[in-house]
Amino acid sequence: MKIAITSIQHIGKRKTQQDRLWHPAEAECSSEVTGGVLALVADGMGGMANGEEAAQKAITVFVETWQNQALETPVTNLLDTALTEANRAVFEYSREINEMGNCGTTLIAAVVSGNDLQWISVGDSRLYLFRQGELIQLSTDHNDGYYLTSYVGAREPDEIDKSEKPFPLESGDWLLLCSDGLHGFLNDMEITASLHGSPAEAMERVLARILALEHPHQDNVTLIILTALD
């Protein structure tokens, strides 16, 4: 299966961009390569110390750990190990800056290997499946109102969401990885209404819809779309 990749970001009304993302540089990749196609979104915790640094560190360490592991390792084990190392790195960073317990980030990581999707998530950045006009949230949020109940950078994350088994993809599926700057301001029906045309056109439509709200507290927005092709 081939995977087309598109992404977009906007700072919103924030002073800094605390979201970070990672995906292969190529606009189209083969999921048949060893390890598959990996994509991540991390959202540094607003109102807490050094959110952008926490998000970047989580992304960097996760990707480095992923790329340095034995390639024959099962994907679910690769995800577990990469998350553990990313969490350790952010936790140690928080101790270095004397902000232990007050420095962290969300993280959603998805990998497509062959025709199968697997993911791991901490926090409230989301993974959606868009299939035949229906938007389905695959990941589980870890929050209580406006407060995260689990995040990368704790001594141990209180909650971790992950795929229990590989999720089979179909040609034409879209996978959306996003920060809460998107789903916190548009509901699922509003997001779905924008998902037509090409992924790039859909992204611009989603962003325009968000910015048209002119919300005074609009958060950073990050969106990656992975498209499953024949």
N, C-alpha and C positions, 0 to 999 in steps of 0.2 A: 504493500500500500504506500502511495506517495502522500506526503503531508505538505500542504501549502501553509505558509506562515505570514501573518500580518499583525502589526501591533501599533498602538497609539498611546500617547500620554498627554496630560494637560495639568498644569499646576493648580487650576481652580482659583480660589480666593486665598490660598495659603501663601505665606512668604517664601517658603522653600518647598522643593519637591522631595517628599520623604518616601515616595514609592520607588521601587526598583524592579526591573524585569530582566529576564534572560531567556534567550532562545537562540537556536543556530542562526548564523548570519545569512545563510542561503534562504532565498524566498521559497524554495521547494526542496524537500529532503525525502529520502527513502526511509521508511520505518523498518525496512528489512536489515539495516545495518546493525551490527552488534551494539546492544545497549538501547537501540531505538532512538526516537526523537524526544528530547527533554525540553520542557518550558516551565518557567517559574515566575511568580509575582510575589513580592514582599512589600508590605506596607508598614513603615516605621511608625511606632505608636505615637500619635499626636498628643501633645501636652506632656510628653515624657522626654527624658534626656536623650539627645543625640539619635533621634529616630532614623534619620537618613543614613547615619553611619551603621546603626544596627541592621537596617535592611540590606545595605550593601555588603556588610560582612556575612550575613546569613546567606545571601545569594552566592558570593564568591566561594565561601567554604563549602557550601552544598555542591556547587558545580565541580570544584576541584576534587572533592571526595568522590563524587560520582565518576569522574573521568579517570581517577587513579585506582579504582577498585578492579578486582579480577572480573573480566568481562563475562565469564561463564556463570557468575553469581546470579541467582534468581533476582528479577527486577524488584520484588517486594523487599528482599534483603538489602539491595542497593539503596532503595528509598529510605529504609529504616536507618541504615548506617549514615547516610548523607545528612539526614535530619538530626541525628544524634550529634554529629560533629558540628553542624551549623549551630545548634543550640548551645553546645559547649563553648564555641567561639564567641557568641554574643554574651553569654553569661560571664565568661572571663573578661571580656571587654568592659562589661558593666562594673566589674570589681576594680579594674584598672582606673576607671574614671570616678570611682567612689559613688556609683549610682546603682548598686546591686538592688534588684527589685524595682527599679525605676527606669529600665532601659530594655526595650524589646521591639519585636516586629511580628507581624503575621507572616505566614508563608504558605503558598499553595504550589505544589510541584506536580506536574503531570507528565507521563511518558507514554508514547505510543510505540509499541514494539510489534512488528508484524501487523495484524489487524486488531490487536488488543490494547486497551487503555488501562493504565493503573495510575494511582495518585496517592499523595499524602498531604495532609494539611493541618496547620495549627493556626487558630485565630478565626477571622471572619472574611478573609479574601476567599473568593469563591471559584468553583469550577462548575460550568454549565454544559449540558449537551443540548444542541439545537438540531432536532431531527424532524424532517417533514412538517415544518411549521410549528413545532411544539418545543418550548424551552423547559428543560428539566434541570433542576439543581442537583448535582451529584455529590458535592461536598456538604459537610455539616458545619454550621456556624458555631463558634465557641464564644458566645457573648451573653450578657444579661442586660438587656436594654442597651445603653451606650458603653458598657464596660466589658472588656474582654475577660473571659474566664480562663483562657489559656493562651500563651504566646511563646514565641521563640525568644529565649533569653532568661527564662526562669531557671532555677536550679534543675528542675525537671518539669516539662510542660504537664499541666494537670489533665489535659485532654488532647488526644491525637486522633484525627480522622484519617482513614485510609481505605482503599478498595480491599475488600476481603478476598476477591478473586479477580482475574482479568475480566474486563468489560468489553465485549465484542463490538467493534465499530462497523458501520456500514458506509459504503461510498456515498458522499454527499453530506455526511455528518459534519457539523461545526462544533468545535470545543472552544468555549470562552473561559479564559482565566482573567479575573478582574479583581481590583481592589474595591473597598466599600465606597469610594468616591463615585462609583457607578451605581451599584445596587442599593446604596443608601439614599439615593436621590431619584432613581427611577425604579418603579416596580416591574415585575416580570412582564406584565402586559405591555408596558411602555417600551421595554427593551425589545420584546418580540416584534412589536410594530415597526421597528427600525431594521430588522434583520432580513433584508431582501437586497437583490442585486449582488454585486461582488462583496467579499468580506471587507475590502478597503472602503467601498461605498457605504456599507452598513456601519462601519466604525465611524466614519465622518458624520453619518446621520445620527448615531447614538450621541456623539459628542456635541453636535449642534443642539440636540434636544435638551441635553443637560445644561449647556451654557445659556440656552434661551430661558431657563428658569430664573437666572440671575440670583441664585440663592446667596445670601451674604456670607454664609459659612461653607460654601462649596469646597469639599475636600479635593485633594489630588485625585486624578482619574488615571487609571491604567487598565488597558484591555489588550489581551492577546487573543487572536483567533487562529486556531489550527483547523484546517479543512482537510478531511479525508477524501482522497481522490482514487480513481481506479488505478 
